[in-house]
Each structure stands twice: as C-alpha cells, then as structure tokens.
C-alpha cells in the first residue's frame, strides 16, 4: 500500500509542476478542466480520494495523460510532459526506456 501512496504523491506533484509551468493558478486550472478548485487542491495535495473522472479532466486541461503499465513494481506510474519526467521511486532499479 505504501507504493500506491507514493504513486499518488508523485502524480499530485507532477500535476502541480505542470500547472505552474503553464503559469496557471489552481482556480484557472479548475476552470479549464470544468472542476472545482478544491478538487485541484486535493489532487495536488496527494489526497487519494479524488474521482478518476475529475483527475482525468484536470490532466487533459493541463495537456497531460495518464499511462498505466502492467505489474505493480515500485515506480510503475509514468508521468511524462514537455520531454521531462519526474523521478519516481524505483527509477534507479528499472531499465531506461
């Protein structure tokens, strides 16, 4: 379960980085995604209770996509944007793509 919590934290952090890169406030990101600003805050603050449709709307508004990989290895969550990828737990132990 610890690995799942880490993945949620990585995702929230990556979303916050992307939003700031686009020079958007949480309010502006929420308006673009058609969601409540409290949802943007919750996602960025690593709250694991957000609905998937809310998360996907925010990702789309920020030009991001969620990719799933088979398996449950640490760091299995890949978050790519603008050619950069935040370092995830387990990266140093996985082969590079």
C-alpha positions in Angstrom: 0.0 0.0 0.0 3.0 2.3 0.6 3.9 2.1 -3.1 0.3 3.2 -4.1 0.6 6.2 -1.7 3.9 7.1 -3.3 2.4 7.0 -6.8 -0.5 9.3 -5.7 2.1 11.7 -4.2 4.2 11.6 -7.4 1.1 12.3 -9.5 0.0 15.2 -7.4 3.5 16.7 -7.5 3.7 16.3 -11.3 0.4 18.0 -11.8 1.4 20.9 -9.6 4.7 21.3 -11.5 2.9 21.2 -14.9 0.3 23.8 -13.7 3.0 26.2 -12.5 4.9 25.6 -15.7 1.8 26.8 -17.6 1.6 29.8 -15.2 -1.9 28.8 -14.1 -3.4 29.3 -10.7 -5.4 26.4 -9.2 -8.5 28.4 -10.0 -7.6 28.8 -13.6 -6.7 25.1 -14.0 -10.0 24.2 -12.3 -11.9 26.4 -14.8 -10.2 24.9 -17.8 -10.9 21.4 -16.5 -14.5 22.2 -15.5 -13.9 21.0 -12.0 -13.9 22.7 -8.5 -10.8 24.4 -7.3 -10.9 22.3 -4.2 -10.5 19.3 -6.4 -7.3 20.7 -7.9 -6.0 21.4 -4.4 -6.9 17.9 -3.2 -5.2 16.3 -6.2 -2.0 18.4 -5.8 -2.0 17.8 -2.0 -1.9 14.0 -2.6 -5.4 13.2 -1.5 -6.2 9.8 -2.7 -10.0 10.4 -2.6 -10.4 12.2 -5.9 -12.6 10.7 -8.5 -11.0 9.3 -11.6 -13.1 11.5 -14.0 -12.1 14.6 -12.0 -8.4 13.6 -12.3 -8.6 12.8 -16.0 -10.4 16.2 -16.7 -7.5 18.0 -14.9 -4.9 16.1 -16.7 -6.5 16.8 -20.1 -6.8 20.5 -19.3 -3.0 20.6 -18.5 -2.1 18.7 -21.6 -1.1 15.5 -19.6 -2.1 11.9 -19.9 -2.1 9.0 -17.5 -0.4 5.8 -18.7 -0.8 2.5 -16.9 1.7 -0.3 -17.0 1.2 -3.9 -16.3 2.6 -5.0 -12.9 2.9 -3.5 -9.5 6.6 -2.7 -9.4 7.6 0.4 -7.4 7.6 3.4 -9.7 5.3 1.8 -12.3 3.5 5.1 -12.7 4.9 7.1 -15.7 4.2 10.8 -15.8 5.6 12.5 -19.0 5.3 16.1 -20.1 7.5 18.5 -22.1 10.1 15.8 -22.5 10.7 15.7 -18.8 9.7 13.0 -16.3 9.7 13.4 -12.5 11.9 10.8 -10.8 9.8 8.1 -9.3 10.6 5.6 -6.6 12.3 2.6 -8.2 13.7 4.5 -11.2 17.2 3.7 -10.4 16.4 0.0 -10.4 14.5 -0.1 -13.7 15.8 -0.2 -17.2 15.5 3.1 -19.0 13.1 3.4 -21.9 
